[in-house]
C-alpha cells in the first residue's frame, strides 16, 4: 500500500507526529499535534482512535503520548520525503525563496504520484537535505542526520559553529535570517548577549554581530567547527 492510498488528513497526522519527534525529545500529545496542524484539540482527539484502529499509531485511551507504529513510521517518512523533495525542487528548479516553499509543498505533497516523486529525486541528483537543512529520507526510509547537532540556544559563548538546520515554521524569521546571511552552511561565532536578556550575540562572517533572542536561537541547529579565534 502506497502513502497515496491514505487520506490527506491521515497523511498530515502521521507527518505531524514524525516532525514533532524529529528534533525534540518531548512527548507527542494530542495538544502538540493540534498546535502543529492548526486543528482543534477535539478534532485531533477524535482522530487518534481511528489511527490506532488502523495500526498507524499507539495511544492509550487515557494516556498522553502518541507514537508511530512501524507501519505508521513508514508512511510518515514517505510523506516527509515527499515534502522535502518538493521544497528542494521549488527552490532549485523554480527559483522559490526558502521562506516560500513550505505552504506550497503542503499542498503538492498530497497531489503528486510516487512516480513523480521518483523523477524529482532523479532530476535533483538525489539530494540528502532540503533547503532548510532537514534530512531527506531515502526511498527505503533511511534518515541520515548530521552528527553532533545541537540547538543554538544551548551553545556556549566562544563556540565556532556551522548552521546545519533552520526550522521553517516561521517564514518571516527565515526572511530575517536570509537578509543577514544566517543560512544553512553559514559559520557563526557565538558571544554572550546582554545580561538578563536570554539572548546570544552571533557573528556571521565579517558582518556586524546580531543579538538573537530565544525565539530565533530555538529555530537554529548547529554543529561545531572548532574553537573560536581569540
Secondary structure as the mmCIF struct_conf table of DSSP 4:
data_model
#
loop_
_struct_conf.conf_type_id
_struct_conf.id
_struct_conf.beg_label_comp_id
_struct_conf.beg_label_asym_id
_struct_conf.beg_label_seq_id
_struct_conf.end_label_comp_id
_struct_conf.end_label_asym_id
_struct_conf.end_label_seq_id
HELX_RH_3T_P HELX_RH_3T_P1 UNK A 3 UNK A 5
BEND BEND1 UNK A 6 UNK A 6
HELX_RH_AL_P HELX_RH_AL_P1 UNK A 8 UNK A 22
BEND BEND2 UNK A 23 UNK A 23
BEND BEND3 UNK A 26 UNK A 26
HELX_LH_PP_P HELX_LH_PP_P1 UNK A 27 UNK A 28
HELX_RH_AL_P HELX_RH_AL_P2 UNK A 30 UNK A 37
TURN_TY1_P TURN_TY1_P1 UNK A 38 UNK A 38
HELX_RH_AL_P HELX_RH_AL_P3 UNK A 41 UNK A 53
TURN_TY1_P TURN_TY1_P2 UNK A 54 UNK A 55
BEND BEND4 UNK A 56 UNK A 56
STRN STRN1 UNK A 57 UNK A 58
TURN_TY1_P TURN_TY1_P3 UNK A 61 UNK A 62
STRN STRN2 UNK A 67 UNK A 68
HELX_RH_AL_P HELX_RH_AL_P4 UNK A 70 UNK A 92
TURN_TY1_P TURN_TY1_P4 UNK A 93 UNK A 94
TURN_TY1_P TURN_TY1_P5 UNK A 98 UNK A 100
HELX_RH_AL_P HELX_RH_AL_P5 UNK A 101 UNK A 108
TURN_TY1_P TURN_TY1_P6 UNK A 109 UNK A 111
BEND BEND5 UNK A 112 UNK A 112
HELX_RH_AL_P HELX_RH_AL_P6 UNK A 114 UNK A 123
TURN_TY1_P TURN_TY1_P7 UNK A 124 UNK A 125
BEND BEND6 UNK A 128 UNK A 128
STRN STRN3 UNK A 129 UNK A 129
TURN_TY1_P TURN_TY1_P8 UNK A 131 UNK A 132
BEND BEND7 UNK A 133 UNK A 133
HELX_LH_PP_P HELX_LH_PP_P2 UNK A 134 UNK A 134
STRN STRN4 UNK A 135 UNK A 135
HELX_LH_PP_P HELX_LH_PP_P3 UNK A 136 UNK A 138
TURN_TY1_P TURN_TY1_P9 UNK A 139 UNK A 140
HELX_LH_PP_P HELX_LH_PP_P4 UNK A 145 UNK A 146
TURN_TY1_P TURN_TY1_P10 UNK A 147 UNK A 148
STRN STRN5 UNK A 150 UNK A 151
HELX_RH_3T_P HELX_RH_3T_P2 UNK A 152 UNK A 154
HELX_LH_PP_P HELX_LH_PP_P5 UNK A 155 UNK A 156
TURN_TY1_P TURN_TY1_P11 UNK A 157 UNK A 158
STRN STRN6 UNK A 159 UNK A 166
BEND BEND8 UNK A 169 UNK A 169
HELX_RH_AL_P HELX_RH_AL_P7 UNK A 171 UNK A 179
TURN_TY1_P TURN_TY1_P12 UNK A 180 UNK A 181
TURN_TY1_P TURN_TY1_P13 UNK A 184 UNK A 185
STRN STRN7 UNK A 187 UNK A 192
BEND BEND9 UNK A 194 UNK A 194
TURN_TY1_P TURN_TY1_P14 UNK A 195 UNK A 196
BEND BEND10 UNK A 197 UNK A 197
STRN STRN8 UNK A 199 UNK A 204
TURN_TY1_P TURN_TY1_P15 UNK A 205 UNK A 206
BEND BEND11 UNK A 207 UNK A 207
HELX_LH_PP_P HELX_LH_PP_P6 UNK A 208 UNK A 209
STRN STRN9 UNK A 210 UNK A 213
HELX_RH_AL_P HELX_RH_AL_P8 UNK A 214 UNK A 217
TURN_TY1_P TURN_TY1_P16 UNK A 218 UNK A 219
STRN STRN10 UNK A 220 UNK A 227
HELX_LH_PP_P HELX_LH_PP_P7 UNK A 228 UNK A 229
#
